Amino acid sequence: MAVHKHISRKLRLAKLGRQTRWAPFWTVPKIYGKGRRVHPGRHTVVKRSWRRIKTKA
């Protein structure tokens, strides 16, 4: 990939990077209640890693 990226490509890559983060910690008690201990990564919609699945950006 080029050293200098177009701003449109950079914005697309930034959006894809944000989608793969864990959900906020406060979503766990909001969804399941106070007693349940679940990993917040379970609530992330897009599960993509830069090693496994490539993007079209």
N, C-alpha and C positions, 0 to 999 in steps of 0.2 A: 504494500500500500504506500501511497505517496507520503512524503514528509509533510507537505502542505496540503491540507484537506479542504475541499469546498465546504462552506458553512452549512449547506443543505445536507451533505453526507454526515457532517459532524453532529448535526441535530438529530438525524435518524439514528446514529449509533448511540447517542446519549439517551434517547428514548428507549432503545432496546436494552441498554444497560440498567435503566431504572426499572424495567418490567421484571427483571430476574431477581430483584432484591427480596428479602423476606418481608412479610406483612408486618405492620406495627405490633408491638407486644400486647397492646391493649385490646386487640381484636380477639384474643383467645378467651378472656373472661366474658367478653361481650357475646360471643357465639355460643360457648359451651357452659358458661356459669363459672363461679368462683373456684370450685373444687377441682376441675378438670385441668390436667397438665398436658398440653399439646404443643408441639413445636410450631412457631409462627410461620415457618416455611411452607407448611401445609396449605395455607391460605393464599399463597402466591399462585396466580393464574398461569403465568408463563414460566415453565421450568426449562431453561436453556442454559447451556454452558458453552463457553467459547471453544472448548476442546471438542465437544461431542457434535453439536449441531451448528452449522454455519448459517449466516444470514445472507440476504440478498443485497445488503447495503454496500 
